[in-house]
Amino acid sequence: MLSKVIKEAKRMEYDRHILNSNNVMSTSWKVINKELGKDHKNHGIQSININGRSTSNHHIIADAFNKHFATISDMINQNINANYCLTKTSVNNQNKLPYSF
């Protein structure tokens, strides 16, 4: 008996939610997916491996991401400069090859 009451209350709430929605189709699919257990919510990162050590401390995880994104542009510039120097040296060395006609 209680399960019938709960089901009916759920149905009435979903009906109300769908009828008051701006996008009936989207809201309907959200309700269907929720009932099927396909409610796609982002639950965040539970743990991450940093320098070979696993951590679930959110402050350490946030700090690691911050350090990565704060330094990535410098790392890219260094790689570009290193590749440019290697390419330039390679071209210069090719120009020094002896040619004979």
C-alpha positions as semicolon CSV with decimal commas, in nm:
position;residue;x (nm);y (nm);z (nm)
1;M;0,000;0,000;0,000
2;L;0,279;0,243;0,093
3;S;0,467;0,171;-0,229
4;K;0,155;0,265;-0,429
5;V;0,133;0,596;-0,246
6;I;0,503;0,665;-0,307
7;K;0,475;0,573;-0,676
8;E;0,171;0,795;-0,719
9;A;0,340;1,086;-0,539
10;K;0,647;1,041;-0,761
11;R;0,433;1,033;-1,074
12;M;0,248;1,347;-0,971
13;E;0,578;1,528;-0,896
14;Y;0,724;1,426;-1,232
15;D;0,405;1,535;-1,411
16;R;0,418;1,873;-1,237
17;H;0,787;1,908;-1,318
18;I;0,734;1,824;-1,687
19;L;0,427;2,046;-1,728
20;N;0,605;2,347;-1,574
21;S;0,916;2,293;-1,783
22;N;1,025;2,519;-2,071
23;N;1,147;2,216;-2,266
24;V;0,902;1,928;-2,213
25;M;1,099;1,679;-2,426
26;S;1,430;1,740;-2,248
27;T;1,271;1,730;-1,904
28;S;1,086;1,409;-1,994
29;W;1,411;1,241;-2,097
30;K;1,580;1,358;-1,778
31;V;1,300;1,199;-1,574
32;I;1,318;0,876;-1,776
33;N;1,697;0,854;-1,741
34;K;1,675;0,925;-1,370
35;E;1,425;0,642;-1,324
36;L;1,643;0,408;-1,531
37;G;1,945;0,490;-1,316
38;K;2,119;0,679;-1,593
39;D;2,129;1,005;-1,400
40;H;2,457;1,149;-1,527
41;K;2,590;1,370;-1,255
42;N;2,949;1,474;-1,223
43;H;3,066;1,332;-0,894
44;G;3,411;1,487;-0,919
45;I;3,752;1,334;-0,881
46;Q;3,770;1,085;-0,596
47;S;4,148;1,038;-0,604
48;I;4,441;1,115;-0,829
49;N;4,797;0,993;-0,871
50;I;5,045;1,279;-0,822
51;N;5,415;1,202;-0,860
52;G;5,353;0,831;-0,800
53;R;5,139;0,881;-0,490
54;S;4,762;0,848;-0,477
55;T;4,569;1,114;-0,286
56;S;4,204;1,193;-0,226
57;N;4,272;1,523;-0,047
58;H;4,082;1,782;-0,251
59;H;4,317;2,065;-0,151
60;I;4,622;1,871;-0,277
61;I;4,438;1,777;-0,598
62;A;4,336;2,139;-0,658
63;D;4,692;2,258;-0,591
64;A;4,834;2,001;-0,837
65;F;4,596;2,115;-1,113
66;N;4,673;2,479;-1,034
67;K;5,049;2,420;-1,059
68;H;5,007;2,226;-1,384
69;F;4,797;2,490;-1,558
70;A;5,002;2,780;-1,417
71;T;5,325;2,637;-1,561
72;I;5,207;2,470;-1,882
73;S;5,263;2,779;-2,099
74;D;5,625;2,805;-1,982
75;M;5,680;2,436;-2,056
76;I;5,533;2,474;-2,404
77;N;5,752;2,778;-2,475
78;Q;6,061;2,590;-2,359
79;N;5,976;2,296;-2,588
80;I;5,915;2,530;-2,881
81;N;6,247;2,708;-2,821
82;A;6,434;2,378;-2,783
83;N;6,283;2,243;-3,106
84;Y;6,358;2,570;-3,286
85;C;6,723;2,556;-3,173
86;L;6,755;2,193;-3,282
87;T;6,600;2,269;-3,620
88;K;6,816;2,578;-3,669
89;T;7,134;2,384;-3,574
90;S;7,038;2,104;-3,810
91;V;6,981;2,349;-4,098
92;N;7,311;2,526;-4,027
93;N;7,497;2,196;-4,019
94;Q;7,344;2,099;-4,351
95;N;7,467;2,425;-4,500
96;K;7,823;2,344;-4,393
97;L;7,838;2,022;-4,589
98;P;8,107;2,033;-4,859
99;Y;7,972;2,045;-5,211
100;S;8,169;1,953;-5,516
101;F;8,063;2,001;-5,873
